[in-house]
Structure formats: structure tokens, C-alpha cells
């Protein structure tokens, strides 16, 4: 199971939000490339980049920072989300070296778009499903829909996606621990890997997720915990490697 550092970009800077609120941010760095270097040196084997402005605007805003990271570290697999609403955006990201594009809001409001993206860019599409009390949220978590996470995940799993990134909004950035039960339930319900996100705080959280990794969990995204020091990234990845080696 991979531990995946999150770099959330707002106005060209690295920040973390609490429960997705743009007015509740903590700024960690003005240099996204240096931040990527920090996690690479700590042993990261994949990065999770989010264009926060783009998620609200519906179009890439921090594309230059993302391009700079991908260019600086061409061998480092990168997944990007936030504001990806058309095929041209996916094409542009892949051309600068991004490995996977995460479709979130557009997947919910236009499910057929996921199938088109998978057909156009096979092997490069992830779907991000962000949930609040089991209901999927969109547009930077500003709106809650009537869709259930499992229902949408099952539909997209048959469209050719590489996996689902599942975020529990209520726990994101709150350092309260991941929603283990819901993550396991989703992983067992679909035939593609699940990447867990939201609330990962400590080595015990990494251990809890690694223990259910055989259910179909391939990775865990961590943000605030590794920035504030409640989780040592390198130690966390070593633990995950040890527990999932078999």
C-alpha cells in the first residue's frame, strides 16, 4: 500500500484546508517544487496534487505549478485533480508528465464523460468520489448531491478507470482518523483499487488501512498529518510496506 503525500495548491502556494473550506486554510509553502522534493527525499513513490482554485472555478488555475513539479521530477508518478472538466485538460496534463487525471465533479454531473475519458486516455483516469455522510459532494465540496458513493463507484468501475479515490469530507484535514469501515465497504463493493483519503493522522491509522489493504486498497493519501508532524511520512511508508509485503 502506497502512502501518497498530498500537495494542495491555492494561488500557487501549498496549503491545507479543513473540510474543504477555502476560507479555512493553513499555508505550508510558497514553493510547490521544493515541497515535492521534500516528499520525494522522504521516500514518496507517488504524489497527489490538487488544484483547489480549479476545483471551484471548473478549470485549471494552478496548472503552471503542476507543470513545474512534473517537469522537475519526470520519473515520479503524479496524479492530479481539481477543475478537470474536459478532454483537452486531461490531454494537456498528460503531455507535461502527469500520470493520472482525477475526474471528480464532472464524473458526477456527466457520468458519460468518464467513459469517454477512459477511451481517449486508457490507463490514465481515476475518479474522485468525495462523500459527506455517504452522499457524494461536488464543486470543491460546496454542493452535496443525492448520489451514493457505492452506486457511482460501481458504475465507473465498469468504464475502465484505474481506481477510485475515496475521501470522507468530514474527516479531511481534521486529524481525526480515516473512516475505515466506509473505506473497506467501498473497496469490497468494486473491482478496481481504492485509494483512501481524509483524516489519516498517525502510524496507527496507516496500520489500520494496511490491515484492510487486501480488500482492494492500493494507497492512502495523507496531507495535514505529514505537514504538522503527527505522522512521519518515511516511517509510515515503511510500516505500510512491511504490513502489505505478503
N, C-alpha and C positions, 0 to 999 in steps of 0.2 A: 504494500500500500504506500503510495507516494504521499508525502506531506508537501503541500504546494503553497508557497508564500503568495499572498495577495498584495498587489500594488494598486491601490485605488487612486485614480488621477482626477483632480479637480483644479481647474485653472492652471494646468501644467505642473502642479505640485502633488506630492504624495500625502494623502490624508486617510483618515478612517472616520466613518460615520457611525452613529449609534442608531440602529434600526432603520437605516436608510434615510435619515433626516438630513437634508443638505444644510440645515441651519445648526446642526449639532456635530461639528467636525473637530478632529484633532489633527493638526498638521505635524508630519514627521520629517519631511524633507522637501527642499526645493529642487532636488536633483534626482529625477527618476532613474537615470542611467546608473548613478552611483548606488542607488538603493538596490537596483537589480544586481549590481556587482556584489553588494553585501550578501545577498542571499545565495548567489552563485558560490561565493567563497565558503559559505556555511554548509554547502553540500546540496543545494536545491537542484533537482533534476527536471524541473518544470516551473514555469511562472504563470500566475493568474493575474492578468491586467484588466482593469475595469475603467472605462471612460464614464465617470459619474455625470459629467455635464452632458455627454452624449446620450446617456440613458433618459434624461429628462427632455433633451432637445429633439431626440429622434434622429439624430445624425451625428457622425463623429465630430468631436470638438478637440479632443486631446490626441489626435492622430499623429502629430509630429513627435510627441513624447514616446508614443508606442513604436513608431518607426525608428526612433533613435535607439531604443532598447534592443529591438530586433536586429538592427544593423550592427550594434556593438557586440552582440552575442549571438551570432548566426547559428551556432550549434546547440543553443539552448531552446528546447521546445517551449513555445509560448501559446497560451490560449487567451483570447481577447473577447470581452463583452461590453455592451453599453452602446446603444444607438445603431445597432446593426439591423437595418430595416430593408435592405435591397441587395441584389446580387453584385452590383458594382462595388459596394462597400466591402463585401467579402473578398472579391477579386483583388481589390487594392491592398487589403491587409495581407493576403496570401503572397502577393508579389513582393512585399517588403520583408517577408520572412516569418510571418505569423504562421503557426502550425494549425491551430483550430480557431474557428469563429463560433461564438456562443450566441445563439438566437434566443431571445427572451420574449419581450413584448410582442414582436411580430409573429412569433410562433403561436401565441395565444389568440391574437386578433385575426390572423390569417394562417391557419394551420397548413394550408396547401403550400405555403411558401417554404416550409421545411422540406417537403418532398422535392420541390424544385431546386433548392439549395443543395440537397444531398445528391441529386442527379448531376448538377453542374460542377460540384466540387466534392466528389466522393472521398470519404476518409477524413474530411476536414470540418465536419459540422457537429457541434454539440448543442444541446438545448438546455437553457437555464430555466428552471422552474422554482420560483420563489413563493413560499407559502406562509400564510398567516392563518392559524387555526385550520389548516388543511385546505384553505382556499388559495388559488393562485393570484398573485398580485402582479401588476404590470406598471409600465411607465415610471421606472425608478422607484417602484413600490408605492407610488402615490395613489394607485387605484386597486381595489380588490374586486376580483371577478367572481362569478358563480361556479367556475370550473374547479373540479377536484384534481389534486396533483396526480394521483394514480391514473385517473382516466386519460389525462393528456399524455402522461408518460408512456402509457401502453400504446397509444396511437402513434406517437413519434418513434417509438422503438421499432415499429414496422416500416418506417420511412427510410431507414438507412443511416440514422445518426450514429455517432461514435459513442455517445453516452449522455447521461443526464446529470447536470449539476443541480443538486437539491439544497436550497437554502431555507432555513427556518428563520423568518424575518424577526420574530420575537426574541431570538437569541443572538442575532448578528450584532457584533460589536459590544455585547453586554457582558462578556466573560462569565457566562452562566452555565457553560457546558452545552454540548450538542444534543439534539433530540435523537437519541439512539433508537428508540422504539420506532419512530416515524421513518427514520432513515433505513432501518432494516426492513420495515414493511414495504417500502417502495422498492428496495433492491430485490426483494423476493418476488415482487409482482411483475418485473420486467426482465427482458432478455438481453439488455445492454448494461454496461457498467454504470454505477452511480458514484459521483464524486460528492462527498458530504461537505457542507459549508454552514457556518453560523454557530458561534458560541464556543468553539474549541479553545480551551483555556490552559490546559495543563497536560503533563505526561499521562495522567490518569484518563483524560479524555482521548488522547491518542491510543492508549491501551484499549479503551472500551470500543473504539471504532475498529482497531486492528483485529479485535476478537470476533467481530462480525463481518470482517472483510470477505470470508469465504461465501457469504450470501450474495456477493456481487458488488462490493465496494472497492473501487480501484484507487481512490485518492481522498484526501481531506484537505480542504483549503483553510489556511489559518492567516489571520491578519493582526488584529489588535494585540493578541496574546504575545506574538513574537516581537512586536514593536515595543510593548510595555514591559516585557521581560518575565511574564508569568509562565512562558514556555520557551525553553531553549530550542531553537529550530534544529540544530545539528543533533542534539540529544534525542529530540522527538523522532527525527528520521531514522536514527539508529535503532530506536525502540521498535518503530513500525517495521523496519527491515527484519529485525530479529523475530518478531511475532508472526510475520507473514512469510518467512522464508520457506517454511514447509509447504 
